Amino acid sequence: MRIIRIIFKIMFVIYLGLVFFFCLYSFNDTGVDLSKTIFGIRADRVAHFIMFFPYPLSAWLAAKKELRERTGRYSYSVILGSGILVAILAEILQSLTPTRDSDPFDLIANIAGLTIATLLIFILEKYIDYVWPDRL
């Protein structure tokens, strides 16, 4: 099972790299128009939500054992807090990039994705541990 934990940690680092790439890359020359709306919500905010939604699950799979040992019942707060810090850092870096601009509503979309995913993990962990207890 140790190799599975290592794989999850590597995947988490790759995920973080992709998040920062997509947050800082200029899509001007690609023809991707994120100013359109999806169900009345701007597409870039939907993209931010979707981009940060996997963070809690990725962090949980990468560091579940360590989080449980060090933080106990606060592991979900640590995951959510670290995700919010990553989201804030991404928005700060966007504001420093000349081809990108920072938007507070993007940060809200990031935090919404993080919060909903963390709540899902909190709810589903009880079932996962019942079916497959502490295998990861």
Buried (B, 14 or more C-beta within 10 A) or exposed (E): EEEEBEEBBEBBEEBBEEBBEEBBEEBEEEEEEEEEEEEEEBBBBBBBBEBBBBBBBBBBBBBBEEBEEEBEEEBBEBBBEBBBEBBEEBBEBBEEBEEBEBBEEBBBBBBBBBBBBBEEBBEEBEEBEEEEEEEB
